[in-house]
Amino acid sequence: MNPTVVLVHGAMHTPWIFEPLRERLTARGIASRAVQLPSSNSDSAAAEGLTEDVAVVRTAIQAVDGPVVLAAHSYGGVPATWAAADEDRVAELVYIAAFALEPGTSMMEWMGGDFPPTWIHSPDRLAVKAGDAEQSIFSGVDPALTAEAVKRLNWQGLRAFTEKLGAAPTRVPLTYVVATEDPALPPAVQEQWAAHAAHNLRIPSGHSPHLSHTDEIATLLAQAVARAQQ
């Protein structure tokens, strides 16, 4: 069976963020799917947490008939890591400027116990959103695409940050894409995670290389798909 790429978006995003990348993959004859994480919701009261995100990623993997290349961006790396630990169908896990936390760690702990000062809380205090997304998330991205992406950002449920990562894969090959000009996730930290990966790529981009360097990310995923076919 031909491998399928399953894409996991970051905090506040929706599957829409991967449309340019999926178009490139389709042009290469590569099947892909993008999940909607329940922690990201336009209704702050409805935004859920990490546990629900992991369940959605697992379901997406199980729905594929064949091997999966699981690719995650930013926060999406956390539920993807946990899901990959449980699903034998995952042939490779690709982190795109993503969090590769250790089991037993939460995003909140990694952030030092508080959110960036530029983030805003929802009126009900159940969710957060980046207040400087143009600079922190979409630096280096086409301005028109950035404007559309910012309009589509959701609230991110607090439990996505407070719940601890339950497991990480021990036998799944890892690939890490380091965004060397990332203002949101320090490149030095990304390099530490990349050092544990079987394959890595450095791209001179901000936090969203799948938008600013789409062709390079599509090529990397095509290489992962080729390895999964071997």
C-alpha positions in Angstrom: 0.0 0.0 0.0 1.2 3.5 -0.8 1.8 5.6 2.3 -0.4 8.5 3.3 0.7 11.7 4.9 -1.3 12.7 7.9 -0.9 16.3 8.9 -1.4 17.7 12.4 -1.7 21.5 12.8 -0.4 23.6 15.6 -2.1 25.6 18.3 -5.0 27.8 17.2 -4.9 26.5 13.6 -7.3 24.5 11.4 -6.5 22.0 8.6 -6.8 25.0 6.2 -3.2 25.9 7.1 -2.0 22.9 5.1 -3.9 23.5 1.9 -0.8 24.8 0.0 1.3 21.9 1.1 -1.4 19.3 0.3 -1.7 20.8 -3.2 2.0 20.1 -3.7 1.7 16.6 -2.3 -1.2 15.9 -4.6 0.8 17.1 -7.6 3.4 14.5 -6.7 0.8 11.7 -6.4 1.0 11.6 -2.6 -2.2 11.1 -0.6 -2.6 13.3 2.4 -5.1 14.0 5.2 -5.2 16.9 7.7 -6.9 16.6 11.1 -8.8 19.1 13.1 -7.6 19.2 16.6 -10.4 19.7 19.1 -8.2 21.9 21.3 -8.5 24.6 18.6 -12.0 26.1 18.3 -13.6 29.4 17.4 -15.7 29.0 20.6 -13.3 29.2 23.6 -15.7 27.3 25.8 -15.7 24.4 23.4 -11.9 24.1 23.0 -10.7 20.8 24.5 -7.3 19.5 25.5 -4.4 17.3 24.7 -6.2 14.0 25.5 -8.9 14.7 22.9 -6.3 15.8 20.4 -4.4 12.5 20.7 -7.7 10.6 20.2 -8.3 12.5 17.0 -4.8 11.8 15.6 -5.1 8.2 16.5 -8.4 7.9 14.7 -7.0 9.6 11.6 -4.1 7.1 11.6 -6.4 4.1 12.0 -8.5 5.3 9.1 -5.6 5.0 6.7 -5.3 1.7 4.8 -1.6 1.4 4.8 1.5 3.0 6.3 1.4 6.6 7.6 3.9 9.4 7.5 2.8 11.5 10.4 3.8 15.2 10.1 3.2 17.8 12.7 3.7 21.5 13.1 4.4 23.4 16.4 2.1 22.2 19.2 0.8 19.5 16.9 4.0 17.7 17.7 2.8 16.9 21.2 -0.4 14.9 20.3 1.4 13.4 17.2 4.2 12.1 19.5 1.8 10.4 21.8 -0.3 9.0 19.0 2.8 7.7 17.2 3.8 5.8 20.3 0.6 3.7 20.1 0.1 3.2 16.4 2.2 0.6 14.5 1.0 2.1 11.2 3.2 5.1 11.7 6.3 4.6 9.5 7.9 8.0 10.2 7.2 11.0 12.4 8.1 14.4 11.0 8.4 17.4 13.2 8.0 20.7 11.3 9.4 23.3 13.8 7.4 21.3 16.3 7.6 20.5 20.0 9.2 17.1 20.7 8.6 17.0 24.4 9.7 14.2 26.8 6.9 12.1 28.2 5.6 13.4 31.5 6.1 17.0 30.4 3.4 19.5 29.6 3.6 22.5 27.3 3.1 24.8 30.3 6.0 23.3 32.1 8.2 23.7 29.0 7.1 27.4 28.8 8.2 28.0 32.4 4.7 28.1 33.8 3.2 31.0 31.9 2.1 32.1 28.4 4.1 34.6 26.3 3.2 38.2 27.3 1.8 38.9 23.8 -0.9 36.1 24.1 -4.4 37.0 25.1 -6.9 35.1 27.2 -10.5 34.6 26.2 -13.1 36.4 28.3 -14.1 33.1 30.0 -10.4 32.4 30.7 -10.7 28.9 29.2 -8.5 29.5 26.1 -5.7 31.6 24.7 -4.6 33.1 21.4 -1.4 34.7 20.1 -1.8 38.4 19.9 1.2 38.9 17.7 0.7 36.1 15.2 1.9 38.1 12.2 5.3 38.3 13.8 5.6 35.2 15.9 3.8 32.6 13.8 3.8 33.9 10.2 7.1 35.8 9.9 8.4 35.5 6.3 5.1 34.3 4.9 3.4 36.1 2.0 1.5 39.0 3.4 -1.8 38.1 1.8 -1.5 34.5 3.0 -0.6 35.8 6.5 -3.7 38.0 6.6 -5.9 35.1 5.7 -4.2 32.8 8.2 -4.6 35.3 11.0 -8.3 35.7 10.3 -8.7 31.9 10.7 -6.9 31.5 14.0 -9.0 29.9 16.8 -8.9 29.9 20.5 -6.6 27.2 22.0 -7.9 25.4 25.1 -5.9 25.7 28.2 -5.8 21.9 28.8 -3.7 21.5 25.7 -1.0 23.3 27.7 -1.5 21.8 31.1 -2.0 18.1 30.3 1.3 16.1 30.3 2.5 14.0 27.3 1.8 10.4 28.1 4.2 8.6 25.8 6.7 8.9 22.9 7.6 6.4 20.2 10.8 4.4 20.7 11.0 2.6 17.3 9.6 5.1 14.9 12.2 7.0 12.7 12.1 10.7 13.3 12.7 13.6 11.0 13.1 17.2 12.2 12.7 20.4 10.2 14.6 23.2 11.9 13.3 26.7 11.1 16.5 28.6 11.6 14.8 32.1 11.8 11.9 31.1 14.1 11.0 33.8 16.6 8.4 31.6 18.4 10.3 28.3 19.0 14.0 29.0 19.5 16.1 27.4 16.8 18.7 26.3 19.4 16.0 24.2 21.1 14.9 22.8 17.7 18.5 21.8 17.1 18.6 19.9 20.3 15.5 17.9 19.2 16.9 17.5 15.7 20.0 15.9 17.1 17.9 12.9 18.1 16.3 12.5 14.7 17.4 10.1 12.0 16.9 12.8 9.3 16.8 16.6 9.6 16.5 19.6 7.4 17.4 23.3 8.1 15.3 25.9 6.4 15.9 29.7 6.7 12.3 30.4 7.7 10.1 31.6 10.5 7.8 29.4 12.5 5.7 28.3 9.5 8.0 26.8 6.9 5.1 24.8 5.4 3.8 28.2 4.2 7.0 30.1 3.4 8.9 27.2 2.0 6.2 24.9 0.9 8.1 23.1 -1.9 11.0 22.2 0.4 8.6 20.7 2.9 6.7 18.8 0.2 10.1 17.4 -1.0 11.0 16.3 2.5 7.7 14.6 3.0 8.0 12.9 -0.4 11.4 11.5 0.7 9.7 10.2 3.9 7.0 8.5 1.9 9.7 6.9 -0.3 11.4 5.5 2.8 8.1 4.2 4.0 7.6 2.3 0.8 10.9 0.4 1.1 
